[in-house]
Amino acid sequence: GYKNSSTNDQSTTMSDEEYEYEYEDDDDYDQDEDMNSIQYTDDDEEPQDVELENAYYNAKGLRDSGVDSSDLMEASACFETVIRKESCALALEAGIDVHTMANDKGTDDVDVDGDVTLQDAEEEGENFASGGRGSSLNSHGYYGIWGYKSLKQLVKLGLRLSDGAMTMTYYQRLLECISSPNCTGVSPNAVETGVNNMLERISSAFQLTSSTSTTTPPSPAPSSSDTSQNNLVEVDGNNNKNNSKSQMARNVYDATITIFHPRTGSCPNERLWFKTNLKYGQLLYDMHETAKLQAVIRDLLRSSHEKEQSHHNYSSNTTTNTSSSSTNLMEVYALQIQLYSRLKDNKKLRGIFSKAMQVQGGIPHPRTLALIQELGGKMHMASREFEAASKTFFQAFKSYDEAGDSARLRCLKYLVMASMLHESTINPFDSQEARAYKDNPQILAMTNLVQAFHNGEIQRFEQILQRNRKHIMDDEFIREYIDDLLRTIRIQVLQNVIRPYTRIKLTAIARELNNIPVEDVENLLVSLILDNKLNGQIDAETGVLHKHLEINTTPQLGTNSESSSTAAGNGGTTTTAASGMTSSNDRSMTMGRSNLSSSYRKYDHDNDDTIYEDSIFTTTQNLISEESKFCDSIDEITIALQRITTAIAS
């Protein structure tokens, strides 16, 4: 239908990137389109065009000012008048006797030259409600720009009245208008924008109804049994209403996909078909209809691969077409990733995420890319790959920020949590992108939390969690990892607490960890021992941790072979010194190990309930004294000090 328009065919090749930035509001687009839809000549405008334009805007004004259903039905009658008058005028221009046609079709009760009455519109509405097709006020099959606009407004009226049957019937008439061979003056760009906006409105209507029915808390039930029965009836009514809207939404999408199918549709339009399928897939995802969604995804993937193959074989403009195909593929991958994330199928999710990250040449919307990266970060979190998760969340945060999406704050919270679980020493808010949000009321709690984490302030850390449950704990994903987060900071603090001691009471450790149960302390110590992060054993009878001393004798700032090779490179003048240093280092480490061990044993005999305090300071002094006896150069002293540091750390 619309492909017969006199509009330049170049508009059909508008890129997907340009399409994304079309008018979001259909009314706004109408206002812009109105300025270009009427053809002007050197003479005055055609009276018929002026009359139709005035009638259309009068009907819109009546719709906007309507306060009840009768006003809206009157507006509906006015829009029907515009449709019929324009249809009659176009039919007359084509040489058709509209009066004879009206009589032949049994519509002689309607004055084809006059206005559609309110009674006509009410009868039409009754037919809509019963699932009929109405009285076919436009029986000539001719449509113009004002009839097209009026049908869009009638679809909106059906949504405003929450009348699914009325909405569906008007939408079918809109599709008939678009596909009619006698539709003139409607550009392909106007069709795509109008259809997409209608689908957005219908999807939004379903989502609003669904969220209202699931999130509105029930009112307290009085003791009366009659009231309880009324509440049950009200719940059933809400469910039936929601089911009706979901069915209406499915019918609308099915009708749109059928008519625009690139091979079998009556009005083939591959791009509009693809975009409609994407929207339909998102709607099915919201409806939790997995089987139907998987079928839609298969159709989209098949179309994307066929289009990509076609571009490789036949296209002369390979770069542009490949970019468009890659962008479409990213949109499909985003839908797939959402599905597998909900199904918790991490194997398939990882495969699709890897494919999405390898797509080249596409320019997806930043919000699409952010969604893929956010769910990829959650996938890494589920696999306990916290470092990869923090990097992916950071990319998702930047993409959301680029798109101006408020989800950037949610993703920033995930980034902070992942960085703490990774035990990163870098504060996420040190980055230029995140710094601007560190004082945001929704983020301030996470800002304080990461500061307490890096400072090892476990009491403050837990206080922040308790005081800011709304901003932190209300997120289901964050709540899932709170126990891991507490465990991470407790292990960090525990390691700092036990570092100077060879023996320490578990009760003393528990006090340092904000008075957690001793059983939790024991579990933390066992995990450290099993992970080879702690060499020691727990005396269950006395409740004491015994650390075993181990000294790493491997030089940290250079090895003997390195010293020898360096000396050889400098003419071989220090080869003998290096050899002498090796023997002296062996002697110093032997004596140092003996002194250090004896010093630990000397101070490891107290048996009170306080923390066992070992004289690390005295031990260090003795070790330095023994090491320095065998040091003849600055290099030897440097290596000796490194050995001392390693011994103390062990």
Residue, then its C-alpha position, 0 to 999 in steps of 0.5 A: g500500500y504505502k510503497n505506492s507513495s510518491t515519497n522518494d524511495q531513499s527513505t526506505t534505506m534509512s539506516d538503523e542508527e538513524y531509525e533509533y533516534e526517531y520521534e518517541d511520541d507519535d503525537d510529536y511525529d504527527q505534528d512534524e509530519d503535518m508540516n510536510s504532508i500537504q502539497y502546496t501550489d502557487d494557488d491556495e490550498e485545496p478546500q478538501d485538504v483544509e477541511l480534512e485537516n481542520a476536522y482531524y485537529n478538532a477531533k484530536g482536541l475533543r479527544d484530549s479534552g474528553v472526561d468520560s467515555s461519551d466524550l471519547m466516543e464522540a471524538s471517535a465519531c469525528f475521526e470516522t468522519v475524517i476517514r470516510k470523507e477522505s475515502c469518498a474524495l479519493a474514490l471520486e478522484a478515481g472515478i468511482d460512484v461512491h453513492t452507488m457503492a454505498n447502496d450496493k454494500g447496504t450502507d445507505d443508512v449512512d450519509v456519505d456526504g455528511d458526518v458520522t453521527l454519535q449513534d453510528a459510532e456507538e453502534e460501531g463500538e458495540n460491534f467492536a466489543s462483540g468481536g465484529r468488524g463494525s459497519s465498515l464506514n470506509s467501504h471504498g478501500y481508499y485511504g489518505i494521510w488524514g485517514y491514516k492519522s485518524l486510525k492511529q488516534l482511534v487505536k489510542l482511544g481503544l487503549r485509553l478506554s481499556d477496550g481490547a476488542m475495540t483496540m484490536t479492530y481499529y489496529q486491524r483497520l490500520l494495517e488494512c490501510i497500510s497494505s491497501p493498494n489504494c493508500t496514498g500520501v503515506s510515506p514508508n517512514a511514517v508507516e514504520t514510525g506509526v506502527n512502532n509507536m503503536l506497538e510500544r503503546i500496547s506493550s506499555a499498556f500490558q506492562l503497566t497492568s501486569s506490574t500493577s496487579t503484581t506489586t499492589p499490596p492487598s488491603p487488610a481483610p476485614s473480619s466479614s466473610d462477605t468482604s473476603q469474598n469480594n476481595l477474591v472476586e476483585v483479584d479474579g477480575n484483575n487477573n482476567k483483565n491482565n489476561s485479556k490485555s496480554q492476549m490482545a497484545r499477542n494478537v496485535y503482534d501476530a497480526t503485524i508480523t504476518i502482514f510485514h513478513p518479508r516473504t509471505g506478508s501482504c506488505p513485505n518490510e523486512r526491517l519492520w518485521f525484524k523490529t516487530n519481532l524484537k519487540y514481540g520477543q521482549l514482550l514474551y520475555d515479560m510474559h514468561e512465555t519461554a517456548k514462544l520466545q525461543a521460536v521468535i529468537r530462532d526466526l530472528l537468528r535465521s533472518s540475521h544469518e540469511k541477511e548477513q550471507s546475502h550481503h556477503n554474496y551480493s551487496s556492493n555496499t558491504t560495510t554499511n550492510t555488514s554494520s546493519s547485520s551486526t547491529n541486528l545480531m547484537e539485538v538478538y543476542a541481548l534477547q537470548i542472554q536475558l532468556y538464559s540468564r532467567l533460566k540460569d543456564n550459565k553454559k549457554l549464557r557464556g556461549i552467547f555472551s562470548k559471541a556477542m563480545q566478538v561481533q564486529g562492525g555493528i553499532p548497537h544502542p548503548r542500552t543494548l550493549a549495557l544490558i549484555q554486559e550487565l548480564g555477562g557480569k552477573m554470569h561471572m559473579a555466578s561462576r565466582e569470577f569476581e575480577a572478570a565481573s568487576k571489569t564487565f560491570f564497569q563497561a556496563f556502567k559506562s554504556y548505561d551512562e552513555a545512554g543516559d539510563s538510570a540503570r547506571l546506578r544499579c550497575l555501579k553498585y554491582l561494580v563496587m560489590a564485585s571489586m570488594l569480593h575480588e579484594s581489589t585495592i583499587n577504589p572503583f570511585d577513583s575512576q573518572e566516570a564513577r567519581a561523579y556519582k560517589d555522593n549520589p544519595q543512592i550510591l553514598a552507602m556503597t561509597n562508605l561501604v567500600q571505604a570501610f572495606h579498604n580500611g578493614e573497619i569491620q564494625r563500621f562495615e556492618q553498621i553501614l549495611q544495617r543502616n542502609r538496608k533500603h539502598i543496599m539490601d533491597d536489591e535481590f542480586i546484591r542480597e545474594y552476595i552479602d554473605d560472601l561480602l561479609r566473609t571476605i572482609r572477615i577473612q581480611v581482618l582475621q589475617n591482619v589480626i593473627r599475623p603477629y602471633t604464633r598462638i591466639k585464642l579463637t575467642a580473641i579473634a571473635r572479639e576482633l571480628n565484631n563478636i561473631p560466634v567462635e564457630d564462625v571463626e573456626n570455619l574461617l580458619v579452616s578455609l584458610i588452612l585448606d586454601n594453603k593461605l595459613n599454615g597452622q592447626i586449631d586446638a579444639e579443646t583449648g580453642v587456640l590457633h597454633k601457627h607454624l613458622e616457615i621461612n622462605t629462603t629464596p632471595q626475593l631481590g635477586t638470585n645467585s645466578e642473576s648476581s653471577s650473570t650480572a658480574a660477568g656482564n660487568g667484566g667478571t670483577t665481582t664473581t668471587a664476591a658473589s660466591g662468597m655472598t652465597s656462602s655467607n647468606d647460607r650461614s646467616m640464614t641458618m643462624g637467623r632461622s635458629n635465633l628466630s625459632s628460639s625467640y618464638r619458642k621463648y615467648d610462646h609459653d603464656n596461657d592466659d585468655t588474652i592475645y598471646e603477644d610475641s616479641i617480634f621486635t626483639t626477634t627482628q633485632n637478633l636476626i638483623s644482628e646475625e645477618s649483618k656479621f656476614c655482609d660486606s657490601i650494600d648489595e649483601i645488606t639489601i638481600a639480607l634485609q629482604r630475607i629478614t622481611t620474608a622471615i617476619a612475614s612468614 
